[in-house]
Amino acid sequence: MKILLADDHSFIRLGLVQILKDEFHDVSITEVSDGVALLKEVMRGNWDLVISDLDMPGRGGLEALEQIKQMRPLLPVLILSIFPEDLYAIRVLKAGAAGYLNKKAAPHELVIAVRKILTGRKYITEDIAEKLLLYQVVPQKPHEQLSNRELEVFKLLAEGRTISQIAEILSLATTTISSHRAKILEKLNLGTNSDITRYAISNGILADV
């Protein structure tokens, strides 16, 4: 079994590799630390599963997921994140992920998720299943109307990053980031970056790290 593991924190990769090797004795794991390297390895090798962090330098996990599903539609991808299910689970599942797992979950949950995904099923917690059922009938919160890219920019603005810093992180032009910021403010009916930070805190969007 060949697994491609993407996370920009080496100590997290080390822990995940240990969990996987303890459970799956025939597993071969290749590690990468950013979205660009992830996409290169996806094209280079034949993988049974991709396990990817959501937040990485360059291309984040969500953007990488969308590109992976374009390149290799049948390749299952399990997304890991420090962010709560409320924020990203439905987004990543709609983008084609085979599952979403919070990094705070117990190690055995990773094993359960991998086993289920390798049988061709999706790993969905009871909370996610309930949210999927309610998604079409419950009014969405304003930030749920943001596109994936806008949400990415929104989080960085909420963390206090400048337009120039965000442009460098996402490898985009400053004019593009400014355009995203304007759309974010309009969609959320906010006026300043401070308003964005307050909104993010009140809605549990800033990760507890």
TORZA-911455 format. One record per residue: z, y, x of N, C-alpha, C in turn; residue in one letter. Coordinates in steps of 0.001 Angstrom, whole numbers, padded with zeros to 6 digits, always signed. Atoms other than C-alpha are relative to their C-alpha. Example, Ala and Ser with C-alpha at 12.3 -4.5 7.8 and 13.67 -1.06 7.14 Angstrom:
% residues 2
+000000-001190+000890+007800-004500+012300+000000+001200+000900A/-000060-001190-000820+007140-001060+013670+000730+001090-000770S/
//
This chain:
% residues 209
+000000-001192+000841+000000+000000+000000+000000+001241+000876M/+000119-001218-000795-000993+003397+001369+000389+001221-000846K/-000492-001194+000689+000888+006538+000318-000201+001209+000905I/+000132-001280-000703+000057+010098+001341+001095+000928-000501L/-001174-000803+000344+003182+012279+001412-000154+001412+000542L/+000165-001404-000394+002981+016084+001460+001248+000805-000338A/-001160-000892+000180+005996+018346+001982+000150+000806+001271D/-000082-000842-001193+006519+021274+004323+001359-000074+000696D/-001308+000161-000633+010123+020266+005108+000095-001403+000587H/+000003+001304-000677+010318+017483+007689+001194-000860-000399S/-001183+000781+000346+013852+016461+006710-000132-000616-001390F/+000242+000570+001329+012760+015963+003098-000973-001172+000108I/+000942+001105-000218+009799+013861+004228+000724-001212+000576R/-000740+001094-000633+012155+011797+006383+000791-000784-001042L/-000788+000663+001043+014401+011070+003408-000865-000787-000964G/+000905+000682+000927+011508+010192+001126-000604-001241+000633L/+000576+001151-000706+009931+007910+003713+001010-001145+000067V/-001035+001037-000094+013231+006058+004155+000193-000708-001336Q/-000155+000585+001340+013631+005548+000401-001158-000944-000309I/+001186+000782+000319+010076+004267+000056-000089-001261+000857L/+000098+001164-000881+010202+001951+003070+001104-001021-000274K/-001070+000926+000365+013534+000479+001965-000395-000845-001206D/+000365+000678+001244+011980-000471-001370-001321-000741+000094E/+001337+000585-000100+008352-001177-000485-000267-000372+001460F/+000024+000420-001401+008242-003213+002705-001407-000007+000598H/+001373+000030-000517+004445-003300+002978-000670+001367-000056D/+000575-001330+000201+003990+000461+002542-000375+000647+001338V/+000425-000823-001130+002072+002641+004999-000028+001446-000483S/-000156-001380+000471+002948+006336+004712-000540+000971+001043I/+000511-001077-000846+000999+009261+006171+000598+001312-000490T/-000677-001250+000355+002784+012618+006239-000845+001213+000374E/+000610-001302-000276+001322+016128+005999+000964+001080-000464V/-000986-001058+000268+003070+019486+005791-000552+001193-000766S/+000536-001116+000790+000714+021747+003829-001167-000476-000857D/+001026+000367+000950-001900+021768+001095-001366-000222+000618G/+001295+000158-000659-004881+022133+003420-000107-001377+000639V/-000010+001320-000632-003937+019042+005420-000010-001104-001052A/-000023+000977+001097-003240+017208+002161-001405-000290-000499L/+001353+000175+000521-006772+017785+000878-000905-000694+001020L/+000800+000649-001036-008301+016768+004206+000275-001501+000045K/-000353+001415-000055-006390+013474+004210-000451-000743-001252E/+000470+000623+001242-007274+012782+000580-001456-000422+000154V/+001419+000303-000177-010954+012931+001504-000237-001017+001114M/+000207+000821-001191-010487+011045+004769+000357-001466-000229R/-000495+001367+000136-008627+007949+003583-000080-000548-001411G/-000099+000653+001304-008258+005467+000741+001481-000190-000306N/-001430-000048+000306-004888+005999-000905+000300-000659-001335W/-000472+000551+001272-002933+004199-003583+000772+001041-000795D/-000830-001005+000658-000736+007204-004333+000170+001218+000900L/-000363-001241-000681-000206+010835-003361+001321+000489-000574V/-001260-000631+000409+003313+012280-003478+000026+001378+000639I/+000145-001355-000539+003223+016049-003125+001057+000950-000533S/-000877-001110+000378+005682+018906-003114-000827+001037-000751D/+000698-001023+000769+004822+021755-005447-000202+001278+000795L/+000060-001239-000773+005524+024620-003044-000218-000302+001473D/+000313+000207-001412+003797+024448+000338-000806+001186+000506M/+000804-001088-000560+002176+026945+002717-001482-000192-000314P/+001435+000082+000308-001457+027781+002005-000203-000410-001438G/+000192+000506+001354-002578+025804-001007+001270-000704-000453R/-001172+000639+000552+000427+024920-003143-000362-001316-000661G/+000223+001309+000583+000876+021553-004799-000819+000015-001269G/+000737-000058+001258-000516+022666-008149-001489+000233+000243L/+001401-000244-000344-003719+024056-006655-000611-001231+000672E/+000488+001211-000663-004042+020992-004420-000227-001115-001012A/+000149+001016+001047-003518+018737-007453-001318+000166-000739L/+001239-000253+000737-006380+020387-009320-001222-000399+000824E/+001134+000351-000859-008690+019914-006335-000073-001507+000249Q/-000017+001457-000178-007588+016307-005784-000629-000687-001206I/+000526+000645+001207-008419+015443-009393-001500+000233-000141K/+001447-000218-000019-011862+016973-008905-000679-000943+000992Q/+000578+000829-001055-012479+015005-005699+000193-001497-000272M/-000361+001405+000218-010709+011754-006609+000719-000120-001352R/-000609-000024+001345-010128+011666-010397+000964-001155-000263P/-000813+001180+000286-008582+008176-010323+001214-000134+000923L/-001125+000066-000938-006134+008843-007478+001259+000560-000654L/-001223-000509+000649-002607+009096-008953+000790+000926+000920P/-000773-000988-000760-000501+012065-007858+001356+000203-000679V/-001355-000283+000463+003271+012348-008253+000445+001314+000615L/-000437-001315-000467+004509+015925-008021+001518+000056+000077I/-001430-000230-000185+007970+016667-006612+000256+001503+000053L/-000283-001433-000008+009664+020023-007069+001484+000268-000140S/-001374-000461+000217+012940+021885-006873+000114+000747-001323I/-000015-000764+001238+011932+023695-010060+000245-000903-001200F/-000328+000822+001168+013163+022491-013470-001249-000435-000763P/+001112+000537+000779+010953+020436-015760-000568+001025-000968E/+000438-001005+000979+010806+023326-018228-001148+000843+000530D/+000961-000939-000566+008705+025363-015836-001344-000649+000329L/+001231+000549-000565+006165+022950-014419-000459-001346-000553Y/+000358+001377+000362+006218+019467-015950-001265-000075-000844A/+001170+000052+000878+003720+020112-018730-001238+000496+000728I/+001132-000534-000767+001500+022170-016406-000615-001074+000900R/+000548+000970-000947+001184+019427-013808-000575-001214-000717V/+000547+001123+000760+000663+016700-016393-001348+000361-000609L/+001281-000453+000551-002072+018740-018051-001060+000105+001091K/+000936-000103-001122-003626+019222-014600-000400-001362+000548A/+000410+001338-000403-003841+015453-014176+001000-000792+000809G/-001007+000727-000769-000626+014472-012389+000430-001260-000745A/-000491+001243+000596+000713+010970-012951+001496+000075-000290A/-001426-000150+000263+004271+012241-013006+000555+001239+000662G/-000694-001178-000541+006726+015045-012227+001453-000384+000187Y/-001369+000399-000302+010070+014478-010534+000727+001132+000709L/-000813-001015-000651+012761+016994-009698+000638-000584+001258N/-000532+000489-001271+013949+016699-006099+001498-000310-000070K/-001427+000265+000144+017540+016632-007329+000263-001340-000678K/-000165+001295+000648+016918+013324-009102+000529-001025+001004A/-000531+001057-000861+018641+010237-007750-001138-000762+000678A/+001057+000718-000728+016685+008244-005137-000653-001124-000795P/+000593+001118+000747+016227+005301-007503-001032+000478-001001H/+001001-000530+000928+014268+007598-009846-001362+000099+000670E/+001264-000028-000739+011642+008029-007141-000629-001390+000003L/+000498+001376-000011+011323+004248-006896-000545-000372-001376V/+000451+000278+001371+011061+003946-010689-001334+000683-000260I/+001226-000762+000225+008400+006666-010758-001182-000636+000716A/+001083+000592-000785+006333+005069-007990-000434-001328-000601V/+000344+001302+000586+006515+001598-009540-000797+000168-001294R/+000693-000208+001282+005456+002892-012949-001412+000522+000235K/+001310-000603-000253+002589+004974-011562-000965-001015+000602I/+000861+000992-000637+001270+002090-009455-000502-001063-000977L/+000491+000918+001035+000906+000025-012652-001001+000691-000926T/+000986-000717+000799-001400+002706-014060+000575+000847-001109G/-000644-000808+001035+001152+004429-016273+000452+001344+000576R/-000539-001291-000426+002556+007940-016159+001523-000070+000003K/-001450-000104-000041+006119+008708-015166+000400+001259-000764Y/-000405-001116+000854+007532+010879-017955+001435-000233-000440I/-001387+000118+000434+011232+011459-018525+000096+000257-001505T/-000196-000226+001433+012662+011596-022039-000104+001487-000335E/+000063-001450+000238+013024+015378-021732-001451+000485-000011D/+001401-000412-000043+009377+015780-020755-000736-000498-001235I/+000649+000561+001184+008263+013473-023578+000299+000845-001230A/-000388-000833+001137+010187+015597-026062-000708+001349+000050E/+000673-001294-000136+008709+018812-024676-001492-000122-000324K/+001416+000200+000309+005198+017371-024924-000229-000073-001511L/+000119+000105+001449+005786+016564-028588+000155+001358-000673L/-000288-001303+000611+007118+020052-029310-000948+001097+000473L/+000798-001030-000668+004604+021886-027125-000950+000713-000954Y/+001005-000581+000880+002051+022426-029873+000594+000762-001182Q/-000574-000591+001212+004495+023535-032572+001059+001059+000272V/-001032-000979-000335+007182+025543-030770-000636+001196+000698V/+000569-001186-000661+006286+029147-029851+000305-000003+001494P/-000177+000003-001443+005752+029436-026125+000696+001267+000473Q/-000577-001167-000632+007754+031751-023912-001118+000779+000683K/+001071-000814-000595+005739+034655-022462-000533-000540+001316P/+000478+000457-001317+005604+033185-018934-000826-001285-000101H/+000802+001217+000166+004089+029968-020309-001460+000330-000294E/+001377-000430+000225+000972+032004-021115-000707+000356+001302Q/+000600-000331-001286+000421+032739-017427-000862-001159+000481L/+000801+001046-000633-002333+030865-015626+000802-000576+001165S/-000702+000616-001126-001288+028539-012798+000092+000950+001183N/-000004-000939-001120-002281+031128-010188+000923+001181-000284R/-000872-001118+000357-000529+033942-012067+001463-000395+000109E/-001386+000458-000105+002649+031866-012240+000429-000077+001462L/-000289+000077-001427+002463+031288-008499+000288+001391+000561E/-000198-001377-000447+002113+035034-007850+001285+000561-000610V/-001202-000463+000691+004835+035739-010410+001265-000432+000745F/-001187+000507-000707+007352+033542-008564+000213+000739+001313K/-000121-000691-001289+006612+035216-005228+000421+001447-000189L/-000439-001359+000315+006953+038676-006758+001481+000008-000371L/-001398+000084+000428+010244+037609-008323+000935-000215+001183A/-000798+000217-001211+011459+036525-004884+000062+001232+000890E/-000028-001236-000767+010812+040048-003615-001103+000139+001024G/+001111-000086-000949+007587+039387-001691-000908+001172-000349R/+000931-001109+000208+005165+042282-001234-001398-000549-000294T/+001387+000389+000265+001511+042232-002238-000647-000580+001258I/+000583+000463-001262+000496+041848+001410+000541-001365+000408S/-000604+001288-000343+002931+038996+001990-000558-001119-000878Q/+000518+001009+000932+001716+037142-001089-001449-000327+000337I/+001399+000217-000375-001895+037635-000054-000100-000914+001205A/+000020+000839-001200-001125+036079+003319+000426-001431-000330E/-000501+001322+000366+000836+033175+001819-001062-000809-000738I/+000976+000695+000839-001899+032325-000688-001427+000072+000541L/+001328-000149-000622-004817+033212+001609-000991+000651-000963S/+000836-000749+000934-006188+035698-000912-000007+001472+000395L/+000073-001432-000277-007229+039358-000781+001122+000735-000725A/-001055-000788+000639-004599+041990-001556-000463+000533-001350T/+000516-000485+001278-006869+043322-004312+000111-001077-001077T/-000132+001106+000949-006828+039892-005944+001443-000148-000461T/-001417+000103+000347-003026+039754-005818+000405+001165-000910I/-000305-001166+000836-002805+043278-007265-000522-000199-001418S/+000573+000289+001315-005084+042195-010111+000863-001005-000757S/-000887+000980+000642-002878+039166-010814+001298+000660-000444H/-001257-000677+000345+000212+041378-010756-000169+000824-001275R/+000249-000825+001185-001309+043743-013316-000062-000861-001259A/+000100+000895+001157-002126+040828-015638+001364-000584-000359K/-001338+000536+000238+001371+039409-015221+000864+001005-000745I/-000780-001051+000647+003017+042701-016142-000438+000200-001441L/+000522-000184+001355+000745+043025-019158+000409-001156-000917E/-000306+001170+000835+001295+039473-020434+001486-000109-000324K/-001450+000099+000204+005073+039683-020015+000608+001285-000542L/-000458-001302+000506+005279+043281-021235+001108+000567+000892N/-000949-000507-000979+007073+044343-018057-000614+001182+000741L/+000510-001194-000654+006811+047488-015940+000047-000001+001510G/-000190-000060-001447+008030+046843-012403+000291-001388+000575T/-000368+001260-000664+008678+044113-009843+001454-000364-000267N/-001410+000270+000326+012385+044488-010565+000118-000654-001365S/+000019+000633+001324+011638+043642-014194-000412-001466+000114D/+000455+001377-000217+009827+040527-012982+001150-000866+000516I/-001125+000754-000557+012854+039447-010944+001055-000267-001065T/-000998+000181+001061+015226+040010-013876-000474-001049-001014R/+000558+000969+000951+012920+038059-016185+000094-001416+000585Y/-000022+001308-000648+012688+035187-013683+001417-000575+000030A/-001379+000460-000039+016469+034982-013316+000476-000405-001388I/-000468+000282+001345+017121+035102-017048-000658-001223-000623S/+000709+001159+000527+014574+032349-017692+000060-001212+000918N/-000203+001143-000890+015682+030067-014844-001217-000375+000816G/+001241+000281-000718+012386+030406-012969+000197+000010+001500I/-000288+000022-001427+013808+031165-009544+000801-001257+000318L/-000629+001271-000311+014745+027858-007947+001392+000221+000582A/-001362-000045-000534+018390+027223-007160+000037-000749+001317D/+000059+000653-001316+018098+026553-003435+001012+000643+000941V/
//
